[in-house]
């Protein structure tokens, strides 16, 4: 991915192989999430196949998609913040911002101006509004609609904003922080719990005005309290020297198991208490001044912190030995992230004549989408110019 997750060194430390594996794992889950949306109709995506599924099918998908959403993008922002600190210290604010503009801004523009329009105007024209005639694309550009069509690259756009803010804040500080190499202990359980409760409260308050499903320039602000605080925590962990201490701590392992075991039970309790069996839909859980929205926000952040810490613990303990295959996958994972919407939509259209069991179709679409996306990413890396930003 085009931020210093692995290619650069942090304070002289060697490349963290397990972070490469974490990044690859999360991007695989992103592809699976979008395959799920295709058939569950829970969330937003370019193509939604078949009729709107019945509530019990949607709830089954909510359990899986909800657990993914609770932690996977927050985990990426955490490690991005960790490596952003070191990159900023080495480069200085001006050079850091220039590098971020190239490595984050250019791929985002590529998606908004070419990859996304390829889906909307060529592969599946008319499904999301405009048709395929040349005037539709020219209007897309002339009226600035491309600014809100970043697709999954909203992540890179948000990370670019966070990076610019970090550089500006660092520039404004009167005392330099370079050379601060003191190591502090990793956060204790009480601090992690307090952090999760703050996340829950902030998420509920933001969703009172920006419920799940609404967005500003393709950014769902209802999820951003986690992303902002995770990025900030990553920066703090780099300054304090406790990122890997936390990943390899007993706290992270135990939190991960709690998220895995109690997360589904707690989500079931939230849905039942919110009236899911009394005929209430999912809208009240999405936001607004509803107890159901408060319950979902609290569950999401508590479960997400647990699962995120568990992912760090698992990858740092079990996936810290790189192989030629894992390196190959990691080197192409950002290309998969950038191009997988094209591959998923093409595969969805190709699979339309097959049986429509949603769980089977999601499995097939995920497998086909991943295979095609890694192949496309490999081919794109062979093109001069693209390799530099992939």
Secondary structure, 3 states (H helix, E strand, C coil): CCCCCCCCCECCECCCHHHHHHHHHHHHHHHHHHHHHHHHCCCCCCCCCCCCCCHHHHHHHHHHHHHHHHHHHHHHHHHHHHHHHHHHHHHCHHHHHHHHHHHHHHHHHHHHHHHHHHHHHHHCCCCCCCCCCHHHHHHHHHCCHHHHCCHHHHHHHHHHHHHHHHHHHHHHCCCCCCCCCCCCCCCCHHHHHHHHHHHHHHHHHHHCCCCCCCCECCECHHHHHHHHHHHHHHHHHHHHCCHHHHHCCHHHHHHHHHHHHHHHHHHHHHHHHCCHHHCCCCHHHHCCCCHHHHHHHHHHHHHHHHHHHHHHHHHHHHCCCCCHHHHHHHHHHHHHHHHHHHHHHHHHHHCCCCCCCHHHHHHHHHHHHHHHHHHHHHHHCCCCCCHHHC
